[in-house]
């Protein structure tokens, strides 16, 4: 058996009889085949249906359209619900010489889906209009198609002021490129919901941090957005980040002198040693010790001793004015200066400059032979290559040279001597 056509069809000729009625029309209108085979008049069919209660609940505008001869010569369409709940779309097309053709389409399922969609939209609007989050629909042109009333509190705008407006107009210029790229990438994202955090311009000219959750619409083009103000949270995050950065600085800084501490020095030494090995350049190191400092504290007291160390630290920092040079408090009254791309001769010259800088402070020291605070310095330099030297070798060489300077009478600079573990750089 051939499948039934999708539409029912009835032809009413110029004599008001029904010469054609297909099987689908018989089914949709629940008409007996015997009645329609006799080519009845339209009035007879309507009377048959009325006797069965077909039109008991039909509205007046439907009853007016049942008679073919009442048409005005133009095509018309209306919907009609039968007693069994089936909804039909009835389309009437007149013939030029008289009569009409009527088609009947079962739209029951479509009407059900439309009703569900209307109900869903009503519920969506109810939620959107009463939530503290701003809910919006954004088209593929990035213009607002719907904005919930929460826009008044969140942005200072009435919803009508935002409808049709490009959403990018409200995004902080510094965040706009990233915001736009996130929208462009959203359709390719594996997650159903994507998120972005950015600053948005409020009507009063101020900016607020917004967390935006967006879902790509499947049936329609565009996005559904949910936006909330996270300014307080973002401010807290920024303050925490700043605090962590300050803590990181403090963790690498000597509290007394403001120089880098031993931990930071060890990190820099390792990094510069690796760089020198890669680039095959020399690395200089100067170990520095304040002369007779225990006696200085005994005579003048620890507060004055602390001030003395701060003065020495400042002189060392100002004496090393090349960008790559690095000075740290190594411990107690001992300091260390790291000099990248510097030969032993060059490091010795810089060390002497530092010694003279501390001389220039003219800090009184009765227990010192020179009656002022002085420093002793040990200098070493190496051109490392992979696996041949270690950072410990460089530190040991400079420290040995410092010991030699102190043993020789202090207030002087000594070079590291030949060592099987350390070969001094001879390059200019």
C-alpha positions in Angstrom: 0.0 0.0 0.0 1.3 3.4 -1.0 2.0 5.8 1.9 -0.5 8.5 2.6 0.4 12.0 1.3 1.4 14.5 4.0 -1.5 16.8 3.2 -5.2 16.2 2.9 -6.8 17.7 -0.3 -10.4 18.4 -1.2 -11.6 20.1 -4.4 -14.9 22.0 -4.5 -15.9 22.8 -8.1 -17.9 25.7 -9.4 -21.1 23.7 -8.8 -20.3 23.4 -5.1 -19.7 19.6 -5.3 -16.6 17.7 -4.2 -15.2 15.7 -7.1 -11.8 15.1 -5.4 -11.0 14.1 -1.8 -7.8 12.2 -1.2 -7.2 9.5 1.5 -5.3 11.8 3.8 -8.3 14.2 3.8 -10.6 11.3 4.7 -8.3 10.5 7.6 -7.7 14.0 8.9 -11.4 15.0 8.8 -12.7 11.5 9.8 -15.0 11.4 6.7 -16.5 8.1 5.4 -15.3 7.1 1.9 -18.8 6.2 0.8 -20.0 9.8 1.4 -17.2 11.3 -0.5 -17.3 8.9 -3.4 -20.8 10.1 -4.1 -19.4 13.6 -4.9 -21.5 15.3 -2.3 -22.1 19.0 -2.1 -20.0 21.0 0.4 -23.1 21.7 2.4 -23.8 18.0 2.8 -20.3 17.3 4.1 -20.6 20.3 6.6 -24.0 19.0 7.8 -22.6 15.5 8.3 -19.7 16.9 10.4 -22.0 19.3 12.3 -24.3 16.4 13.2 -21.3 14.6 14.7 -20.4 17.6 16.9 -17.4 18.6 14.7 -18.0 22.3 15.1 -19.5 22.5 18.6 -16.5 24.3 20.0 -15.3 26.0 16.8 -14.9 29.8 17.1 -17.1 32.1 14.9 -14.3 33.0 12.5 -13.8 29.3 11.7 -17.5 28.7 11.1 -17.5 31.7 8.7 -14.8 30.1 6.6 -16.3 26.7 6.2 -18.5 27.5 3.2 -16.5 27.7 0.0 -18.9 30.2 -1.6 -18.1 32.7 1.2 -14.5 33.3 0.0 -13.5 36.7 -1.4 -11.4 35.4 -4.3 -8.1 35.4 -2.3 -6.1 32.7 -0.7 -6.7 32.4 3.0 -5.3 30.2 5.8 -6.6 29.4 9.2 -6.2 26.9 12.0 -8.9 24.6 13.4 -8.8 22.2 16.3 -11.0 19.1 15.9 -12.8 17.5 18.9 -10.1 14.8 19.1 -7.5 17.5 19.8 -5.9 17.4 16.3 -5.0 20.9 15.1 -5.3 21.4 11.3 -3.9 24.2 9.2 -6.5 24.8 6.5 -5.5 26.6 3.3 -8.1 27.6 0.7 -7.1 28.6 -2.8 -9.8 29.8 -5.2 -10.0 28.8 -8.9 -10.4 31.6 -11.4 -13.6 30.0 -12.9 -15.1 29.2 -9.5 -14.6 26.6 -6.8 -11.7 26.2 -4.5 -9.0 23.7 -3.5 -8.5 23.1 0.2 -5.5 21.5 1.8 -5.3 20.2 5.4 -2.1 19.8 7.3 -1.7 18.2 10.7 0.2 20.8 12.8 -0.6 19.3 16.2 3.0 18.5 17.0 4.2 21.8 15.7 1.7 23.6 17.9 2.8 21.5 20.9 6.4 22.5 20.3 5.5 26.1 19.9 3.5 26.0 23.2 6.5 24.4 25.0 8.8 27.0 23.5 6.5 29.8 24.6 6.3 28.4 28.1 10.1 27.9 28.2 10.6 31.5 27.1 8.1 32.8 29.7 10.0 30.8 32.4 13.3 32.1 31.0 12.1 35.7 31.0 10.7 35.2 34.5 14.1 34.0 35.8 16.1 36.5 33.7 13.9 39.4 34.9 14.2 38.5 38.6 17.8 37.3 38.9 20.6 39.6 40.2 22.8 38.5 37.4 22.5 40.3 34.1 21.1 37.9 31.4 21.5 38.9 27.8 21.2 37.5 24.3 24.0 38.5 22.0 23.8 38.1 18.2 26.7 37.1 15.9 27.1 40.8 15.2 27.9 41.1 18.9 24.8 43.4 19.5 22.4 42.9 22.3 19.0 41.4 21.3 17.7 41.1 24.9 19.0 42.5 28.2 17.4 41.7 31.6 16.5 44.4 34.1 19.5 43.6 36.2 21.4 45.9 33.8 20.1 48.9 35.8 22.0 47.8 39.0 25.0 46.2 37.3 25.7 48.8 34.5 23.4 51.8 35.3 21.6 51.3 31.9 18.0 50.5 31.3 17.6 47.4 29.1 16.2 49.5 26.3 19.3 51.6 26.2 21.4 48.5 25.4 19.2 46.7 22.9 20.9 46.9 19.5 24.1 48.3 21.0 27.4 46.6 20.2 28.6 44.9 23.4 32.2 45.8 22.7 31.4 49.5 23.3 31.1 48.7 27.0 34.4 46.8 27.3 37.5 48.5 28.7 39.9 49.3 25.8 42.7 47.3 27.4 40.4 44.2 27.6 38.6 44.6 24.3 40.9 42.5 22.0 41.0 39.6 24.4 37.2 39.8 24.9 36.5 39.8 21.2 38.9 36.9 20.6 37.2 34.9 23.3 33.8 35.4 21.4 35.4 34.4 18.1 36.9 31.3 19.6 33.7 30.3 21.6 32.1 28.3 18.7 35.3 26.1 18.5 35.5 25.5 22.2 34.9 22.0 23.4 33.0 23.2 26.5 29.3 24.2 26.2 29.9 27.2 28.4 32.9 29.5 28.2 33.9 32.2 30.6 35.6 35.6 30.4 36.5 38.2 33.0 37.0 41.8 31.9 36.3 45.4 32.8 33.1 47.0 31.6 32.2 50.7 31.3 29.2 51.7 33.5 26.9 54.6 32.6 28.4 56.8 35.2 31.8 56.5 33.6 33.3 54.1 36.2 34.6 50.6 35.4 33.5 47.3 37.0 35.0 43.9 36.8 32.6 41.5 35.1 32.6 37.7 35.0 30.7 36.6 31.9 29.5 33.0 31.3 28.3 32.5 27.7 26.6 29.6 25.9 26.5 29.3 22.1 23.0 29.0 20.9 22.5 26.0 18.6 19.1 26.6 17.0 19.7 30.4 16.8 22.7 32.4 16.0 24.4 34.1 18.9 25.0 33.6 22.6 23.2 33.7 25.9 25.2 35.6 28.4 25.1 35.7 32.2 27.1 38.6 33.7 27.9 39.4 37.3 29.9 42.0 39.1 33.1 40.5 40.6 34.9 43.8 41.3 35.3 43.0 45.0 36.6 39.6 44.3 38.9 40.9 41.6 40.2 43.6 43.9 40.9 41.0 46.5 42.8 38.9 43.9 44.8 41.8 42.8 45.7 42.8 46.4 46.7 39.2 47.1 48.8 39.1 43.9 50.5 42.3 45.0 51.1 40.9 48.5 52.6 37.7 47.0 54.9 39.8 44.8 56.0 41.8 47.8 56.6 38.6 49.8 58.6 37.3 46.9 60.7 40.4 46.9 61.1 40.2 50.7 62.1 36.5 50.4 65.0 37.5 48.1 66.0 40.7 49.9 68.2 41.3 53.0 66.0 43.2 55.5 68.9 45.3 57.0 70.7 46.5 53.9 68.1 46.2 51.1 70.5 44.2 49.0 69.8 40.8 47.6 70.1 38.1 50.3 72.1 34.8 50.2 69.2 32.9 48.6 68.9 35.4 45.7 72.6 35.4 45.3 72.8 31.7 44.9 70.0 31.8 42.3 71.7 34.5 40.3 75.1 32.8 40.5 73.7 29.6 39.1 71.8 31.4 36.3 74.8 33.5 35.3 77.1 30.5 35.5 74.9 28.7 33.0 74.7 31.7 30.8 78.5 32.1 30.7 78.8 28.4 29.8 76.4 28.8 26.9 77.9 32.0 25.6 81.5 31.0 26.5 82.1 34.3 28.3 83.9 35.0 31.6 82.2 35.4 35.0 83.8 37.5 37.7 83.1 37.2 41.5 84.3 39.4 44.3 83.9 38.3 47.9 84.0 41.3 50.4 84.4 41.5 54.1 84.2 44.5 56.5 87.5 44.7 58.3 87.5 44.3 62.1 83.8 44.5 62.3 83.4 42.6 65.5 85.6 45.2 67.2 83.5 48.0 65.6 80.3 46.6 67.2 82.0 46.2 70.5 83.1 49.8 70.5 80.1 51.6 68.9 77.2 49.1 69.6 75.0 47.1 67.3 72.7 50.0 66.1 75.7 51.9 64.9 77.0 48.7 63.4 73.8 48.2 61.5 74.0 51.7 60.1 77.6 51.0 59.1 76.5 47.9 57.1 73.8 49.9 55.4 76.3 52.5 54.4 78.7 49.9 53.0 75.9 48.3 51.1 74.9 51.6 49.5 78.5 52.3 48.5 78.8 48.9 46.9 75.5 49.2 45.0 76.4 52.6 43.7 79.9 51.5 42.8 78.6 48.7 40.5 76.7 50.8 38.0 76.7 48.4 35.1 73.2 46.9 34.5 74.3 43.3 34.7 76.4 43.6 37.9 74.8 42.2 41.0 75.7 42.7 44.7 74.3 40.8 47.7 74.8 40.5 51.4 76.4 37.1 51.8 76.0 36.9 55.6 77.0 38.9 58.6 79.5 41.6 57.5 80.3 39.8 54.3 79.1 40.8 50.8 79.4 39.3 47.3 79.5 41.0 43.9 78.7 39.1 40.7 80.1 40.5 37.5 79.0 38.8 34.2 81.2 39.0 31.2 84.1 40.2 33.2 87.7 38.9 33.3 89.7 38.6 36.4 91.6 41.8 35.5 88.3 43.6 35.0 86.9 42.3 38.2 90.0 43.4 40.1 89.6 46.9 38.7 86.0 47.1 39.8 86.9 45.6 43.2 89.5 48.4 43.8 86.8 50.9 42.9 84.6 49.5 45.6 87.3 49.5 48.1 88.0 53.2 47.4 84.2 53.9 47.6 84.1 52.5 51.2 87.2 54.6 52.0 85.3 57.6 50.9 82.6 57.1 53.5 85.1 58.1 56.2 83.3 56.1 58.9 85.3 56.3 62.1 86.8 53.1 63.5 89.2 53.4 66.4 90.2 49.7 66.3 91.2 49.9 62.6 94.9 50.8 61.7 93.5 53.4 59.3 91.0 54.7 61.9 88.2 54.4 59.4 86.0 51.5 58.2 87.7 49.5 55.4 87.0 46.3 53.4 89.0 43.4 52.1 88.2 41.8 48.8 88.9 38.5 47.0 88.6 38.3 43.2 88.1 35.3 40.9 86.9 34.9 37.4 86.2 31.8 35.2 85.2 31.0 31.7 83.1 27.9 32.3 82.3 25.2 29.8 79.8 22.4 30.2 80.7 20.0 33.0 84.3 21.4 33.5 83.7 23.9 36.4 81.1 24.3 39.2 79.8 27.4 40.8 81.3 26.1 44.1 84.7 26.3 42.5 84.3 30.0 41.7 83.0 30.8 45.2 85.9 28.9 46.8 88.5 30.6 44.7 87.1 34.1 45.5 86.8 33.2 49.2 90.4 31.9 49.3 91.5 35.2 47.7 89.5 37.1 50.4 91.2 35.1 53.2 94.6 36.0 51.6 93.7 39.7 51.6 92.7 39.6 55.3 95.9 37.6 56.2 98.0 40.2 54.4 96.8 43.0 56.5 93.2 43.8 55.3 92.1 46.9 53.3 93.3 45.4 50.0 92.2 43.3 47.0 93.7 39.9 46.2 93.4 37.8 43.1 92.6 34.1 43.1 95.8 32.1 42.5 96.1 29.1 40.1 93.9 26.2 41.0 93.3 22.8 39.4 89.6 23.4 39.7 89.5 26.9 38.4 91.3 28.4 35.4 91.3 32.1 35.4 90.2 33.9 32.2 93.1 35.4 30.3 91.0 37.1 27.7 90.9 40.9 27.5 
